[in-house]
Amino acid sequence: MTWEPVWSGPRRGPEWIEYSNGHPVAVLLGLKTVESGEDEMSFSLGETPAPNPNGGVHGGLLAAALDHALAVTAMLAMPDDGLPNTAGMNVQYLRPAMPPLDIRARVTRAGKALVFVRAEVLSNDGKLSATSDGTFAIMDPAAVTNRHSPD
């Protein structure tokens, strides 16, 4: 499947997981979508491309993985053609995130303009290593895909 930024299929099931896994950020980070439900998704992050000296996932890479996980989870609560634009995100690092990681994200609230999502990161020992909250503006695809680079 060729990855396209505007998804026109159902936001559930194997095709949705394939779309999420094909996102360029997911591919770059090695982030895999494992499950997708009505308002929650699960992801796994194996070996990190640039580990900390202790072998843990670098905080910036973890934040990038969380941004992706939160955004595609937010899409579950958006109109079929809605695209997420990160309006705000915070990460609480609780302990080193030792891979492989399990990331679980769920929609906590959705409105007409914004979707709120929360994620938890579990290290290889099953302990909570980070949490994150994201707020996503619901964008019309035309506003996102018709941008032009400045000359």
C-alpha positions as CSV (number, residue, x, y, z in Angstrom):
1,M,0.0,0.0,0.0
2,T,1.3,3.5,-0.9
3,W,1.0,5.8,2.1
4,E,-1.2,8.8,1.6
5,P,-1.7,11.5,4.2
6,V,-5.5,11.6,3.7
7,W,-7.0,8.3,4.8
8,S,-10.3,7.5,3.2
9,G,-11.0,4.0,4.6
10,P,-12.5,2.9,7.9
11,R,-10.7,4.0,11.0
12,R,-10.8,0.5,12.5
13,G,-9.4,-2.9,11.6
14,P,-6.4,-4.2,9.7
15,E,-6.3,-1.6,7.0
16,W,-6.3,1.2,9.6
17,I,-3.4,-0.5,11.4
18,E,-1.5,-0.8,8.1
19,Y,-2.1,2.9,7.4
20,S,-0.8,3.8,10.9
21,N,2.3,1.5,10.5
22,G,3.0,3.1,7.1
23,H,3.2,6.6,8.3
24,P,6.7,8.0,7.7
25,V,7.3,8.9,11.3
26,A,6.3,5.4,12.5
27,V,8.6,3.8,9.9
28,L,11.5,6.1,10.9
29,L,11.1,5.3,14.6
30,G,10.2,1.6,14.3
31,L,6.8,2.2,16.0
32,K,4.3,-0.5,15.3
33,T,0.5,-0.2,15.8
34,V,-0.6,-3.4,17.5
35,E,-4.3,-2.9,18.1
36,S,-7.1,-0.4,17.4
37,G,-10.4,-0.3,19.2
38,E,-13.4,2.1,19.3
39,D,-11.5,4.9,21.1
40,E,-8.1,3.4,21.9
41,M,-5.0,2.1,20.2
42,S,-1.9,0.1,21.3
43,F,1.6,0.4,19.9
44,S,5.0,-1.2,20.4
45,L,8.5,0.4,20.1
46,G,11.4,-2.1,19.8
47,E,15.0,-1.2,19.7
48,T,15.5,2.6,19.4
49,P,17.6,4.0,16.5
50,A,19.6,6.2,19.0
51,P,19.6,4.9,22.5
52,N,20.7,6.7,25.6
53,P,23.9,5.4,27.2
54,N,21.8,3.3,29.6
55,G,20.0,1.7,26.6
56,G,16.8,3.6,27.1
57,V,14.8,5.4,24.5
58,H,15.9,9.0,24.1
59,G,13.3,11.4,25.5
60,G,13.0,13.3,22.2
61,L,12.4,10.1,20.2
62,L,9.9,9.0,22.8
63,A,8.1,12.3,22.4
64,A,8.0,11.8,18.6
65,A,6.6,8.3,19.0
66,L,4.0,9.6,21.5
67,D,3.0,12.4,19.1
68,H,2.3,9.9,16.4
69,A,0.5,7.5,18.7
70,L,-1.7,10.3,20.2
71,A,-2.5,11.7,16.7
72,V,-3.6,8.5,15.0
73,T,-5.6,7.7,18.1
74,A,-7.2,11.1,18.0
75,M,-8.3,10.3,14.4
76,L,-10.6,7.6,15.8
77,A,-12.8,10.4,17.2
78,M,-12.7,12.7,14.1
79,P,-14.9,12.9,11.1
80,D,-13.9,10.5,8.3
81,D,-11.9,13.2,6.5
82,G,-10.5,14.9,9.6
83,L,-6.8,15.2,10.1
84,P,-5.0,15.9,13.4
85,N,-2.9,18.9,14.0
86,T,-1.1,18.9,17.3
87,A,-2.3,21.9,19.3
88,G,-0.6,20.9,22.5
89,M,1.3,18.0,24.0
90,N,3.1,17.3,27.2
91,V,5.2,14.3,28.4
92,Q,5.9,13.3,31.9
93,Y,9.1,11.2,32.1
94,L,8.8,9.0,35.2
95,R,11.7,6.6,34.7
96,P,14.0,5.4,31.9
97,A,12.0,3.9,29.1
98,M,13.7,0.6,28.4
99,P,12.7,-1.1,25.2
100,P,10.7,-2.8,24.0
101,L,8.0,-0.4,25.0
102,D,4.2,-0.8,25.1
103,I,2.3,2.4,24.4
104,R,-1.4,2.6,25.0
105,A,-3.4,5.6,23.9
106,R,-7.1,6.5,24.4
107,V,-9.4,9.3,23.5
108,T,-10.5,11.1,26.7
109,R,-12.7,13.7,25.1
110,A,-13.8,14.8,21.7
111,G,-15.6,17.8,20.4
112,K,-16.3,19.5,17.1
113,A,-12.9,21.3,16.9
114,L,-10.6,19.4,19.4
115,V,-9.8,15.9,20.4
116,F,-8.0,15.1,23.7
117,V,-5.9,11.9,24.0
118,R,-3.9,10.3,26.9
119,A,-1.1,7.8,26.5
120,E,0.9,5.6,28.9
121,V,4.3,4.1,28.2
122,L,5.3,0.8,29.8
123,S,8.9,-0.3,29.8
124,N,10.1,-3.9,29.2
125,D,9.5,-4.7,32.9
126,G,5.9,-3.6,32.7
127,K,6.4,-0.5,34.8
128,L,5.0,2.9,33.8
129,S,7.9,5.0,32.4
130,A,6.0,8.0,30.9
131,T,2.6,9.5,30.3
132,S,1.5,12.0,27.7
133,D,-1.5,14.1,27.0
134,G,-2.2,15.6,23.6
135,T,-4.7,18.0,22.2
136,F,-5.4,17.9,18.5
137,A,-7.2,20.3,16.3
138,I,-9.5,18.7,13.7
139,M,-8.2,19.9,10.3
140,D,-9.9,19.8,6.9
141,P,-7.7,17.8,4.5
142,A,-7.7,20.7,2.0
143,A,-6.1,23.0,4.6
144,V,-3.3,20.5,5.2
145,T,-2.6,19.0,1.8
146,N,-2.7,22.2,-0.3
147,R,0.2,24.0,1.3
148,H,2.9,25.3,-0.8
149,S,6.6,25.8,0.1
150,P,7.7,29.5,0.1
151,D,9.7,30.4,-2.9
